[in-house]
Amino acid sequence: MTESVNYETTMVFTDAAANKVKSLIEEEQNDSLKLRVYITGGGCAGFSYGFTFDEAVAEDDTQIQNHGVTMVVDPMSFQYLQGSEVDYSEGLHGSQFTVKNPNATTTCGCGSSFSI
């Protein structure tokens, strides 16, 4: 049986984000680190995005690879992040990972929280 992939419900892990993760992994000298993206309750709009490095991958985590590095998302967070793009940007407000989430109906001014 062949598994079909619906690309509109997957996530995008941009080259900029993957390259930043790769450089951070090299700094830490730990090739087993992965970028974990997750959703938590709170923030001024209801939900907040979170980013951390993790060595562990749960059996039900979604894994997205780019440039030899892996981004992982737990199932609860993935349902809110389907179709999102995880990027990395450097600008006047500093350097940060960002999420462009088409599921968010409202976002706060800083872009780190949203509601659905």
Sequence and secondary structure as in RCSB ss.txt:
>XXXX:A:sequence
MTESVNYETTMVFTDAAANKVKSLIEEEQNDSLKLRVYITGGGCAGFSYGFTFDEAVAEDDTQIQNHGVTMVVDP
MSFQYLQGSEVDYSEGLHGSQFTVKNPNATTTCGCGSSFSI
>XXXX:A:secstr
      GGGS EE HHHHHHHHHHHHHHT TT EEEEEEEE STTSEEEEEEEES   TT EEEEETTEEEEE H
HHHHHHTT EEEEEEETTEEEEEEE TT SEE TTSSEEE 
